[in-house]
Every structure is written in structure tokens, then in C-alpha cells.
């Protein structure tokens, strides 16, 4: 368990599971959760025994994006003003993580949650999972989504996801290559764990070397 208990970290034989742990708020993002994510990722970056990292969400859902109630409060918490830099640090760590990342995207990933889902080298979704990057509908940019999309996808795929700003469901996520594999909704986490276990059984060094071979560019701290 991390400091605030909003992200859990469990180590297994050769792989680790990082879970967003705010199910009562649909695993939405806050400063304390970002602190916990940074703590977990810093720990994993130094853990040579962990070869694969799985990221999921507690309570059967992945992440609904920012906790808007916190950001729109009459008296926002002190962390709100610095959240962009804080969450940017989490993405820097995700990018630098030597281990392959598997994201288990149950039910939905919305805006900031989609950026986290797209950070996965492998992304497992359910048949009714949807991904939504709707910042354009609010007159906003989507820099972290754009960063991860630009790492792996064509301009046509990026435009489809980010300009329309609608919900893109599991079959279309798979067709576009945004998802690696689609399974029954109740099998997303189980399948992600199965893949993590499989990869963790491979000889030491190979996974990190392959990831280093296809990684390029640098993430941004800008909001």
C-alpha cells in the first residue's frame, strides 16, 4: 500500500500490479492519487526483480479522468494548482519505466484515464469497454493523450480518437490498434494478469531490452 492508500502496489513472481484505488469515485484522478502513483512507479523503476508492470483500476472500472468535484470546489485543495506538474511527473516515470506496461482497461477510460490506458505497451479491453478523449469538446488540448498516441499510432487514428471526442468501444479500439486484445468484460483483469505472468516467465533482460529498442521521444509536463 502506498502512503495515501489511493494506489495499491502488489508484487508477484516477476511482475507487479498497480491499481488505482478510488472505486467510490470511479478511480478519478487527484493530487494525493498522483503522489501515490509516483511513489509506486519510483519503487518499480528500481526493482530489478520486476519484469512486467500491470496497471488497472479497483472496483471493476479503470479511470474516469480528473475528479471534477475536487477541481471545481469553491475552496480547492492546495494540490489543485500544481496538479498538472504532479501528474506530468507520473507520466515521465511511466515513460521511463524499463519494464513493459500492461493496462487492464475495464469499463471505461476517460480523458486523463485514457492517457493512462494508452501508456500501456499492451492494452487489454472488454467488449463493452470504451475510451473517450473529449477535451476538444471542452475547448481544451489533450497533451498527455497526444503524447502517448504519437508514440504508437498514425495521424488518422489520433484524429479519429481526439477530434470527434466520442466514446470508442472495444471492437473499434481493437480495429484501430488502440487495444492489443479484447476479451469478455469480466475477463479483462484476469487476461491481463495471465499475460503478465507469461511475460514474467521469459528470460531475464529480454523484455527491457526490447522495450528500450522501440522507445523514443520525451513526455511533456505541460497541462
BALOBA-1460 file (C-alpha; in Angstrom, 3 decimals):
// residues 223
<rec num="1" residu="x" x="0.000" y="0.000" z="0.000"/>
<rec num="2" residu="x" x="1.225" y="3.482" z="-0.833"/>
<rec num="3" residu="x" x="1.201" y="6.469" z="1.531"/>
<rec num="4" residu="x" x="-2.366" y="7.654" z="0.883"/>
<rec num="5" residu="x" x="-3.788" y="4.231" z="0.012"/>
<rec num="6" residu="x" x="-5.137" y="5.581" z="-3.293"/>
<rec num="7" residu="x" x="-2.860" y="3.349" z="-5.346"/>
<rec num="8" residu="x" x="-2.017" y="-0.195" z="-4.325"/>
<rec num="9" residu="x" x="1.163" y="-1.979" z="-5.320"/>
<rec num="10" residu="x" x="1.361" y="-5.771" z="-5.180"/>
<rec num="11" residu="x" x="4.459" y="-7.685" z="-6.229"/>
<rec num="12" residu="x" x="4.221" y="-11.178" z="-7.667"/>
<rec num="13" residu="x" x="6.764" y="-13.570" z="-9.153"/>
<rec num="14" residu="x" x="8.454" y="-11.370" z="-11.734"/>
<rec num="15" residu="x" x="5.606" y="-8.881" z="-12.170"/>
<rec num="16" residu="x" x="3.815" y="-6.190" z="-10.215"/>
<rec num="17" residu="x" x="0.255" y="-4.904" z="-10.156"/>
<rec num="18" residu="x" x="-0.511" y="-1.209" z="-9.682"/>
<rec num="19" residu="x" x="-4.171" y="-0.483" z="-9.002"/>
<rec num="20" residu="x" x="-5.929" y="2.862" z="-8.784"/>
<rec num="21" residu="x" x="-7.863" y="2.581" z="-5.552"/>
<rec num="22" residu="x" x="-10.699" y="5.110" z="-5.503"/>
<rec num="23" residu="x" x="-13.590" y="2.890" z="-6.633"/>
<rec num="24" residu="x" x="-16.145" y="5.081" z="-4.855"/>
<rec num="25" residu="x" x="-15.062" y="7.936" z="-7.178"/>
<rec num="26" residu="x" x="-14.609" y="5.783" z="-10.294"/>
<rec num="27" residu="x" x="-10.835" y="5.893" z="-9.750"/>
<rec num="28" residu="x" x="-10.779" y="9.556" z="-10.731"/>
<rec num="29" residu="x" x="-7.515" y="11.466" z="-10.502"/>
<rec num="30" residu="x" x="-6.470" y="13.718" z="-7.630"/>
<rec num="31" residu="x" x="-3.215" y="15.081" z="-6.269"/>
<rec num="32" residu="x" x="-2.939" y="12.503" z="-3.472"/>
<rec num="33" residu="x" x="-3.551" y="9.717" z="-6.004"/>
<rec num="34" residu="x" x="-0.841" y="11.211" z="-8.223"/>
<rec num="35" residu="x" x="1.516" y="11.225" z="-5.233"/>
<rec num="36" residu="x" x="0.811" y="7.541" z="-4.674"/>
<rec num="37" residu="x" x="1.295" y="6.707" z="-8.346"/>
<rec num="38" residu="x" x="4.657" y="8.480" z="-8.331"/>
<rec num="39" residu="x" x="5.667" y="6.587" z="-5.190"/>
<rec num="40" residu="x" x="4.725" y="3.243" z="-6.753"/>
<rec num="41" residu="x" x="6.458" y="3.940" z="-10.063"/>
<rec num="42" residu="x" x="9.647" y="5.169" z="-8.413"/>
<rec num="43" residu="x" x="9.736" y="1.959" z="-6.406"/>
<rec num="44" residu="x" x="9.230" y="-0.179" z="-9.509"/>
<rec num="45" residu="x" x="11.866" y="1.654" z="-11.520"/>
<rec num="46" residu="x" x="14.478" y="0.433" z="-9.053"/>
<rec num="47" residu="x" x="13.069" y="-3.097" z="-8.756"/>
<rec num="48" residu="x" x="15.172" y="-5.363" z="-10.969"/>
<rec num="49" residu="x" x="13.149" y="-8.412" z="-9.902"/>
<rec num="50" residu="x" x="10.011" y="-6.980" z="-11.545"/>
<rec num="51" residu="x" x="9.972" y="-7.560" z="-15.304"/>
<rec num="52" residu="x" x="6.396" y="-6.527" z="-16.113"/>
<rec num="53" residu="x" x="4.000" y="-3.939" z="-14.643"/>
<rec num="54" residu="x" x="0.206" y="-4.228" z="-14.828"/>
<rec num="55" residu="x" x="-1.956" y="-1.140" z="-14.244"/>
<rec num="56" residu="x" x="-5.665" y="-1.430" z="-13.517"/>
<rec num="57" residu="x" x="-8.483" y="0.098" z="-11.518"/>
<rec num="58" residu="x" x="-10.207" y="-1.197" z="-8.393"/>
<rec num="59" residu="x" x="-13.904" y="-1.961" z="-8.384"/>
<rec num="60" residu="x" x="-14.188" y="-3.194" z="-11.960"/>
<rec num="61" residu="x" x="-13.509" y="0.120" z="-13.723"/>
<rec num="62" residu="x" x="-10.309" y="1.746" z="-14.967"/>
<rec num="63" residu="x" x="-10.350" y="5.542" z="-14.623"/>
<rec num="64" residu="x" x="-12.914" y="8.300" z="-15.227"/>
<rec num="65" residu="x" x="-10.329" y="11.072" z="-15.572"/>
<rec num="66" residu="x" x="-9.970" y="14.075" z="-13.282"/>
<rec num="67" residu="x" x="-12.105" y="14.258" z="-10.161"/>
<rec num="68" residu="x" x="-14.008" y="17.329" z="-11.318"/>
<rec num="69" residu="x" x="-15.683" y="17.822" z="-7.948"/>
<rec num="70" residu="x" x="-12.248" y="18.451" z="-6.443"/>
<rec num="71" residu="x" x="-11.140" y="20.793" z="-9.218"/>
<rec num="72" residu="x" x="-14.387" y="22.797" z="-9.207"/>
<rec num="73" residu="x" x="-14.744" y="23.125" z="-5.436"/>
<rec num="74" residu="x" x="-15.294" y="26.642" z="-4.068"/>
<rec num="75" residu="x" x="-12.167" y="26.189" z="-1.977"/>
<rec num="76" residu="x" x="-9.939" y="23.798" z="-3.946"/>
<rec num="77" residu="x" x="-7.379" y="21.688" z="-2.111"/>
<rec num="78" residu="x" x="-3.810" y="23.066" z="-2.135"/>
<rec num="79" residu="x" x="-2.674" y="20.397" z="-4.594"/>
<rec num="80" residu="x" x="-5.063" y="21.525" z="-7.348"/>
<rec num="81" residu="x" x="-2.871" y="24.409" z="-8.567"/>
<rec num="82" residu="x" x="0.125" y="22.121" z="-9.017"/>
<rec num="83" residu="x" x="-1.680" y="19.057" z="-10.302"/>
<rec num="84" residu="x" x="-0.505" y="19.434" z="-13.905"/>
<rec num="85" residu="x" x="3.144" y="19.286" z="-12.925"/>
<rec num="86" residu="x" x="2.491" y="16.489" z="-10.445"/>
<rec num="87" residu="x" x="0.638" y="14.289" z="-12.937"/>
<rec num="88" residu="x" x="3.236" y="15.153" z="-15.545"/>
<rec num="89" residu="x" x="5.849" y="13.641" z="-13.251"/>
<rec num="90" residu="x" x="3.809" y="10.420" z="-13.095"/>
<rec num="91" residu="x" x="3.778" y="10.239" z="-16.888"/>
<rec num="92" residu="x" x="7.508" y="10.895" z="-17.064"/>
<rec num="93" residu="x" x="8.007" y="7.902" z="-14.787"/>
<rec num="94" residu="x" x="5.641" y="5.784" z="-16.875"/>
<rec num="95" residu="x" x="7.609" y="6.663" z="-19.978"/>
<rec num="96" residu="x" x="10.959" y="5.922" z="-18.351"/>
<rec num="97" residu="x" x="9.853" y="2.671" z="-16.731"/>
<rec num="98" residu="x" x="12.127" y="-0.068" z="-18.115"/>
<rec num="99" residu="x" x="9.511" y="-2.788" z="-17.714"/>
<rec num="100" residu="x" x="6.729" y="-3.310" z="-20.274"/>
<rec num="101" residu="x" x="3.389" y="-1.986" z="-19.032"/>
<rec num="102" residu="x" x="0.084" y="-3.818" z="-19.457"/>
<rec num="103" residu="x" x="-3.089" y="-1.774" z="-18.916"/>
<rec num="104" residu="x" x="-6.257" y="-3.650" z="-17.954"/>
<rec num="105" residu="x" x="-8.983" y="-1.259" z="-19.094"/>
<rec num="106" residu="x" x="-12.281" y="-2.343" z="-17.584"/>
<rec num="107" residu="x" x="-15.499" y="-0.472" z="-18.472"/>
<rec num="108" residu="x" x="-14.032" y="2.916" z="-19.411"/>
<rec num="109" residu="x" x="-11.077" y="5.243" z="-19.627"/>
<rec num="110" residu="x" x="-11.950" y="8.919" z="-19.971"/>
<rec num="111" residu="x" x="-9.619" y="11.836" z="-20.785"/>
<rec num="112" residu="x" x="-6.836" y="11.622" z="-18.177"/>
<rec num="113" residu="x" x="-7.800" y="7.999" z="-17.683"/>
<rec num="114" residu="x" x="-7.360" y="7.372" z="-21.399"/>
<rec num="115" residu="x" x="-3.848" y="8.807" z="-21.270"/>
<rec num="116" residu="x" x="-3.066" y="6.309" z="-18.539"/>
<rec num="117" residu="x" x="-4.578" y="3.462" z="-20.568"/>
<rec num="118" residu="x" x="-2.580" y="4.480" z="-23.641"/>
<rec num="119" residu="x" x="0.621" y="4.414" z="-21.600"/>
<rec num="120" residu="x" x="0.420" y="0.624" z="-21.731"/>
<rec num="121" residu="x" x="2.720" y="-1.176" z="-24.119"/>
<rec num="122" residu="x" x="-0.098" y="-3.720" z="-24.215"/>
<rec num="123" residu="x" x="-3.725" y="-2.705" z="-23.603"/>
<rec num="124" residu="x" x="-6.432" y="-5.245" z="-22.754"/>
<rec num="125" residu="x" x="-10.070" y="-4.151" z="-23.076"/>
<rec num="126" residu="x" x="-13.513" y="-5.680" z="-22.725"/>
<rec num="127" residu="x" x="-16.155" y="-5.963" z="-25.416"/>
<rec num="128" residu="x" x="-18.054" y="-3.042" z="-23.850"/>
<rec num="129" residu="x" x="-15.055" y="-1.055" z="-22.674"/>
<rec num="130" residu="x" x="-14.977" y="2.439" z="-24.112"/>
<rec num="131" residu="x" x="-12.216" y="5.008" z="-24.398"/>
<rec num="132" residu="x" x="-13.092" y="8.692" z="-24.551"/>
<rec num="133" residu="x" x="-10.747" y="11.608" z="-25.250"/>
<rec num="134" residu="x" x="-13.200" y="14.512" z="-25.214"/>
<rec num="135" residu="x" x="-11.032" y="17.515" z="-24.353"/>
<rec num="136" residu="x" x="-11.801" y="19.013" z="-27.795"/>
<rec num="137" residu="x" x="-15.460" y="19.248" z="-26.810"/>
<rec num="138" residu="x" x="-14.399" y="21.439" z="-23.869"/>
<rec num="139" residu="x" x="-12.074" y="23.626" z="-25.913"/>
<rec num="140" residu="x" x="-9.019" y="22.053" z="-24.320"/>
<rec num="141" residu="x" x="-5.887" y="20.342" z="-25.548"/>
<rec num="142" residu="x" x="-5.086" y="16.755" z="-24.606"/>
<rec num="143" residu="x" x="-1.282" y="16.816" z="-24.317"/>
<rec num="144" residu="x" x="-0.738" y="13.553" z="-22.455"/>
<rec num="145" residu="x" x="-3.135" y="11.627" z="-24.645"/>
<rec num="146" residu="x" x="-1.418" y="13.162" z="-27.656"/>
<rec num="147" residu="x" x="1.996" y="12.224" z="-26.327"/>
<rec num="148" residu="x" x="1.160" y="8.538" z="-25.921"/>
<rec num="149" residu="x" x="-0.783" y="8.403" z="-29.184"/>
<rec num="150" residu="x" x="2.124" y="9.931" z="-31.079"/>
<rec num="151" residu="x" x="4.401" y="7.216" z="-29.718"/>
<rec num="152" residu="x" x="2.461" y="4.410" z="-31.377"/>
<rec num="153" residu="x" x="-0.306" y="5.473" z="-33.751"/>
<rec num="154" residu="x" x="-0.907" y="7.084" z="-37.118"/>
<rec num="155" residu="x" x="-2.247" y="10.590" z="-37.614"/>
<rec num="156" residu="x" x="-5.529" y="9.124" z="-38.865"/>
<rec num="157" residu="x" x="-6.034" y="7.086" z="-35.680"/>
<rec num="158" residu="x" x="-5.098" y="10.030" z="-33.476"/>
<rec num="159" residu="x" x="-7.532" y="12.313" z="-35.307"/>
<rec num="160" residu="x" x="-10.320" y="9.733" z="-35.030"/>
<rec num="161" residu="x" x="-9.926" y="9.476" z="-31.263"/>
<rec num="162" residu="x" x="-9.211" y="13.083" z="-30.333"/>
<rec num="163" residu="x" x="-11.161" y="15.280" z="-32.771"/>
<rec num="164" residu="x" x="-14.546" y="13.554" z="-32.557"/>
<rec num="165" residu="x" x="-14.259" y="13.215" z="-28.784"/>
<rec num="166" residu="x" x="-16.825" y="10.418" z="-28.640"/>
<rec num="167" residu="x" x="-16.853" y="7.043" z="-26.941"/>
<rec num="168" residu="x" x="-14.874" y="4.448" z="-28.861"/>
<rec num="169" residu="x" x="-15.914" y="0.920" z="-27.863"/>
<rec num="170" residu="x" x="-13.903" y="-2.277" z="-27.566"/>
<rec num="171" residu="x" x="-14.274" y="-3.655" z="-31.118"/>
<rec num="172" residu="x" x="-13.267" y="-0.308" z="-32.648"/>
<rec num="173" residu="x" x="-10.383" y="0.089" z="-30.181"/>
<rec num="174" residu="x" x="-9.134" y="-3.288" z="-31.344"/>
<rec num="175" residu="x" x="-9.616" y="-2.484" z="-35.038"/>
<rec num="176" residu="x" x="-7.704" y="0.789" z="-34.712"/>
<rec num="177" residu="x" x="-4.870" y="-0.865" z="-32.825"/>
<rec num="178" residu="x" x="-5.538" y="1.164" z="-29.683"/>
<rec num="179" residu="x" x="-6.175" y="-2.107" z="-27.866"/>
<rec num="180" residu="x" x="-3.932" y="-5.148" z="-28.097"/>
<rec num="181" residu="x" x="-6.620" y="-7.668" z="-27.236"/>
<rec num="182" residu="x" x="-10.357" y="-7.682" z="-26.491"/>
<rec num="183" residu="x" x="-11.965" y="-10.209" z="-24.159"/>
<rec num="184" residu="x" x="-15.273" y="-10.632" z="-22.337"/>
<rec num="185" residu="x" x="-15.911" y="-7.757" z="-19.942"/>
<rec num="186" residu="x" x="-15.479" y="-9.899" z="-16.848"/>
<rec num="187" residu="x" x="-12.176" y="-11.333" z="-18.101"/>
<rec num="188" residu="x" x="-10.149" y="-8.144" z="-18.666"/>
<rec num="189" residu="x" x="-8.156" y="-8.188" z="-15.451"/>
<rec num="190" residu="x" x="-7.744" y="-11.967" z="-15.480"/>
<rec num="191" residu="x" x="-6.390" y="-11.876" z="-19.030"/>
<rec num="192" residu="x" x="-4.012" y="-9.022" z="-18.221"/>
<rec num="193" residu="x" x="-2.707" y="-10.986" z="-15.249"/>
<rec num="194" residu="x" x="-2.286" y="-14.050" z="-17.435"/>
<rec num="195" residu="x" x="-0.196" y="-12.078" z="-19.919"/>
<rec num="196" residu="x" x="1.847" y="-10.506" z="-17.119"/>
<rec num="197" residu="x" x="2.598" y="-13.952" z="-15.716"/>
<rec num="198" residu="x" x="3.566" y="-15.228" z="-19.166"/>
<rec num="199" residu="x" x="5.945" y="-12.336" z="-19.874"/>
<rec num="200" residu="x" x="7.471" y="-12.551" z="-16.409"/>
<rec num="201" residu="x" x="8.489" y="-16.148" z="-17.189"/>
<rec num="202" residu="x" x="10.711" y="-15.068" z="-20.083"/>
<rec num="203" residu="x" x="14.495" y="-14.982" z="-19.578"/>
<rec num="204" residu="x" x="15.812" y="-12.006" z="-17.675"/>
<rec num="205" residu="x" x="16.772" y="-8.919" z="-19.649"/>
<rec num="206" residu="x" x="14.952" y="-9.545" z="-22.903"/>
<rec num="207" residu="x" x="11.773" y="-7.583" z="-22.217"/>
<rec num="208" residu="x" x="13.585" y="-4.462" z="-21.036"/>
<rec num="209" residu="x" x="15.994" y="-4.643" z="-23.971"/>
<rec num="210" residu="x" x="13.155" y="-4.887" z="-26.481"/>
<rec num="211" residu="x" x="11.264" y="-2.012" z="-24.871"/>
<rec num="212" residu="x" x="14.390" y="0.141" z="-24.915"/>
<rec num="213" residu="x" x="14.694" y="-0.645" z="-28.620"/>
<rec num="214" residu="x" x="11.308" y="0.813" z="-29.578"/>
<rec num="215" residu="x" x="11.084" y="3.675" z="-27.084"/>
<rec num="216" residu="x" x="11.805" y="7.215" z="-28.287"/>
<rec num="217" residu="x" x="10.909" y="10.843" z="-27.540"/>
<rec num="218" residu="x" x="10.165" y="12.536" z="-24.229"/>
<rec num="219" residu="x" x="6.884" y="13.356" z="-22.439"/>
<rec num="220" residu="x" x="5.822" y="16.851" z="-21.527"/>
<rec num="221" residu="x" x="4.980" y="18.418" z="-18.171"/>
<rec num="222" residu="x" x="2.646" y="20.960" z="-19.761"/>
<rec num="223" residu="x" x="-1.035" y="20.874" z="-18.861"/>
